Amino acid sequence: MVYDDDDTRSWWSKDTVVAVTGSNKGLGYEIVRGLAKQGLTTVLTARDPARGLTALQTLQAEGLDSVHFHQLDVTDTDSVKKLAAWLQKEFGGFDILINNAAVQKFSQVYEDAQETLETNYFGAKTVTKELFPLLRSASPAGARIVMVSSQNGLLRRFENNYVKSKLRVDAQQLNEDIIDSVATKYLEDVKTGRANEEGWAPNGYQYSESKLFLNAYVRVLAGSLRNQPKDCPIFVNSICPGPIDTDMAAGYLKKMGLDRTQVRGLVSAEEVSKAVISLALLPRDGYPTGKFFTDGHEIAF
């Protein structure tokens, strides 16, 4: 499937509620901003309340009064539960979840690997599971879950035979326990210093692995939702927004001995956010599920 970033067949209204994780800056912030400009009610979240409120005030100063803020630490189940309770109280549920929160640590240290997976993979799962009951699948376009991921997490980029044997199976056979067991094996290999020897992604610094597991989870989740009633669908997809000029990208370039001025192709977060927003807002007819997208095109996991 190919989708058009300029598709404007709007089905939403101010009553359509979107929650975006990790959205006080960078890509997440621009996703919130873009959605609010299109008239949706948008919930900005951040781990740091002060930074989140500052972002909220900046958006409101632009006249974007449909933006709301709630604190969220995706690695803290109690924090996620508080967001769920607030969404229920304020809106009676919501329509679109965009899991954007992520970290990248640029080291081979076990603790950093653990934090990266806890945020990028396990955190996204926690948010999805805790907020899932609040998704309004009976809304006109169904409910949507969008995972912001990366091409670095595509299975073909890994030389690890153990990973390929576990994750390169039919989506109906793949399950969370298998993915979690592979994630555990990865952390064990990092802890024992065997990550490179075992064929994990070179120079990925845990980010690639975390997105590999997230992409696999999308396949599992989408498969489990295929039996939803046709009038109450829930769609789930992942997307690689592309090379973004953000603090995370700057950190990676610094690690590689480069800076922004030496790299071609970096795109502003505002520009890149359009692809994520477009995927979230596609018309219901023919809407995909269980897919991975980049540059408006579906590509194989």
N, C-alpha and C positions, 0 to 999 in steps of 0.2 A: 504494500500500500504506500502511496505517496500522498502527503497532505500539504495543503497550501497555507503558508504562514499568513496570507492575506485573506483567508476565508472569513467573511463577516456575516455569515448566516446565523445571527444571534438568536439563541433560544433562552437566554438567561435574563435576570432582572435584579433589582436591588435586594430581592428576597433570596437570591442564590448566595449561599455562604461558602467561602473557601478558607481553609486553614493552611498556612504555609509555615513549615518549620525552618528554623535558622534564618530568619528574615529581617534582622536588624541592619544588615549591610550586604553589599555585593549582589550576587544573583538573586538571592531570596528577597532582598529589599526591592529590587526592580520588578520581580514577579508580583509582589504585593502592589506596587505602584501601578503597574500596567493593568492589573485586574481591576483596581479601584477606578482607574480612568475609564474602564469599559462599563462601570456602573455596578459591579458586583460588591457585595459586602465581604470584606476581606479581613482575616485575623492574622496579624503580624505576631510572631512569637520570637522570643530570645531567651537565652539562659540568664543573661544579666539584665535585671529589670531596668536599671538606669539607662543602659544602651537601648533597650527596647522602647522605653518612653521617649527618649530623644529622637529615635527614628519615627515614632508615631507623630510627635510634634512637628517634625519636618514635613511629613506628608500632609498633615492637617493644615499647615501653613500654605500648602499648594491648593487648598480647597478640597482635599480628598477626605471628606467627613465620613465616608463609609468604611474607613479603616479603624479597626479596634486592636487592642494589645492585650496579650496575656503571657505571663512568664511560662517558659517551658524548657526543661532540661530533658532531652530525649533519653538520657541514660538513667534517669531517676523515675521509677514507676510511680511514686507518689505524686511527682510533678505532673506526669502525664494524666493521672487520674483527676487531678485538680482541673486541668484544662478540659477534660471530658465533662466534668460536672458543670463547669462554667458554660461550655457550649450548649449543654442541655438547658441550663437555666436561662441563658440569654436568647437563644435562638430556637430551642426545641430540637436541635440537631443541625446537621450541615450537609453540604452537597459534594464538595470536592476537597480531597486531601492531597497536598503537594509536599512530599517528603524531600526536603532540600538540605537539612542540617548535615554537615559533614566536617571532618577535620583531616588534616594531612600532616604527619609529624616529621617526615624526612630523616628517619633514623632506622637503624636495625635493632633498636633496643626493645626488649620484650614488653616492658610497660607501655611503650608508645604503640606497639602493635596491638596490645590489648585495648587501649583506649580508642584506637582507630576503629577496630571492629565493634566495640561497644557502642560507638556513636553511629558509624556509617551503616552497619548491618543490624546488629541486635537492637539498637535504638530505633531504627526505622520500623523494625518488626513490632516492638513494644507499642509505639505510637499507633501503628496500623491496627493492632489487635484491640487496644483500649478504646480507640475512637470508632472502630468499625460499627458497633451497634447504633451509633448516632448518624450514620450515613443515610441520607434520605433517597433510597433507591427508587421510590415511587415518584420522584420528581420527573418533570417532562422529558429530560434527557438522560435519566438514570444517574447513579452516583459514579464518581470517578476517583481513582487513586493514581497519582503520577509520581514515580520514583525518579529523582534526578540522579543519574548514574554516570557511567563513563565507558568509552570504548576500551579503556585499559582493563576493564573487567570482562571482556569477551573471552570465552573459553579458548578460542583458537590462539590466543596470545600466550598461553601457558604450555610449558614443556613437561609439566609434572604428570606422569602417567597415572599416578594415584588419583589426581583430580579428574583427569579425563575419564577414567573408568567409573568414577562415582557420579559425575555431573553430566556426562554426555550420554544420557539415557532419555527415553521418552518422558515427556512431562507428566504423564499419568503414573509413571513408576517413581519419579523423583518425589521426595517429601522433605519436610523440614528437618527431620532427624538426620537424614543423610547429609544435608547441607551443613547442619551444626557439627556433625562429626568431622567433616572436612575442615571446617573453621577451627575446630579444636586441634586437629592434626597440624594445621598451619601454625598455630600459636606454640604448639610443642616444638615444632621444627625451629622456630625463631628462638625459643628459650634455650634450646640445646645447640644453637649455632649451625643448624643444618639447612636453613632456608634456601640458600643458594645451591647447595649440593642436591637438594631434593627437587630443584627445578621450579621454584616459585618465581614470580615475576621479578626480573632484575631491575633495580633502581625504582621499583614501585613504592617502596617504603610503606607497605601495608595498604596503601590506598587502592591499588589494583585488586588485591585479594578481597578487600571489603566490598568493592563494587562487583566482583565476580559472584560473591555470595548473595548480594542484593539482587542481581540479575536472575540468579537461579530461583530466589524466593518469589520473584514476580511470576515466573512460570508456574510454580506450585500454587500460589494464591489464585492466579487466574484460572487454573484448572479446577480448583475447589469451588469456584464461583460459577462455573458453566451451567450448573443446575438451578441457578436462581430463576424465579418466575420471570417469564418474558416481559411482564409489565413492571418488573422491579429489578432491572439489571444493575450490576456493579462491575465497572470496567477497571482494569489495572494494567498499566504499561510503564516501561522505563524509557528514559531518554538521555542521550549524551548531548548536552547543549553546545559542545565544541570548546575551542580554546578561548578562555575568558580572561580579560585583563582585570584580575581581582587580587586581593592580598594573598590568597592561597596560591595563585599562579606565580606571584612575585616571590613567594617563599621557595617554591620549587626551582625557579630560575636562579635564585641566589645560591641554592644548594649546588646547582650545576655550573656556577661561576659566571652567570649571565645576568642581564637586567632587561627590563621591558624594551629598551631602545634597541636591543640587539636581536629581537625576535619578531619575525613577520607573522601576520595572521591572527594576532591576539585581537579579540573583538570586545567591545564594551559590554558590561553586564546588562545594560539597558537593551542593547541590540539583541544579545543572546536570549534574554528573557522572553522575547517574542515567540521563539520556537516552543518553549515550555508552555506558555499561555495558550498558544494555538492548539497544541495537543490536548490540553485540559478542556478546551472549549469547542472541539469539533462537534458538528451536528451528530445526532444520535444514529441516523441511518448509516449503516456500514461502519460504525465506530469499532475500532480494533480492541482486542484485549489479549494480554499475555505476550506482547510484542516489545521489541527494542527499536528505538528510532534515533537517527541522527541526520542532520541536514534535510529533514522532511521526508526521509526514506526509511522504510523498515529494513533492517539487516538482521541476519541470523545471529543468535547468541554465540 
